């Protein structure tokens, strides 16, 4: 956890990189900031997840939303339908997370990231192979 000016500057630099990724790819907190806080800045898994929620949801989410909205790249109706599920899921997920050990939570988190990363990486290959077969 940051306890010196040098560590705070490192966290700030990490946050700048994560902010760019959040605006560019629509991801940041869970996918990038949490692992970086754990691996580079020695936060516990629980503290990294809680910190990312405070730091990313209100400011980055709002600013990125405005940018995408101005570019006419937001389906507001679908977004409004997502809110109740995210709200309920966030409450339930937070309650579950604090009951899990840090090690188990970190392994589950890593598995989810791995599966999503592999899926994201392989899906263009699968789709291009399917189109080529036609």
Secondary structure as the mmCIF struct_conf table of DSSP 4:
data_model
#
loop_
_struct_conf.conf_type_id
_struct_conf.id
_struct_conf.beg_label_comp_id
_struct_conf.beg_label_asym_id
_struct_conf.beg_label_seq_id
_struct_conf.end_label_comp_id
_struct_conf.end_label_asym_id
_struct_conf.end_label_seq_id
BEND BEND1 UNK A 4 UNK A 4
HELX_RH_AL_P HELX_RH_AL_P1 UNK A 5 UNK A 25
BEND BEND2 UNK A 26 UNK A 26
HELX_RH_PI_P HELX_RH_PI_P1 UNK A 29 UNK A 33
HELX_RH_AL_P HELX_RH_AL_P2 UNK A 34 UNK A 39
TURN_TY1_P TURN_TY1_P1 UNK A 40 UNK A 41
HELX_RH_AL_P HELX_RH_AL_P3 UNK A 45 UNK A 56
TURN_TY1_P TURN_TY1_P2 UNK A 57 UNK A 58
HELX_RH_AL_P HELX_RH_AL_P4 UNK A 59 UNK A 70
TURN_TY1_P TURN_TY1_P3 UNK A 71 UNK A 72
HELX_RH_AL_P HELX_RH_AL_P5 UNK A 76 UNK A 99
BEND BEND3 UNK A 100 UNK A 100
HELX_RH_AL_P HELX_RH_AL_P6 UNK A 102 UNK A 133
#
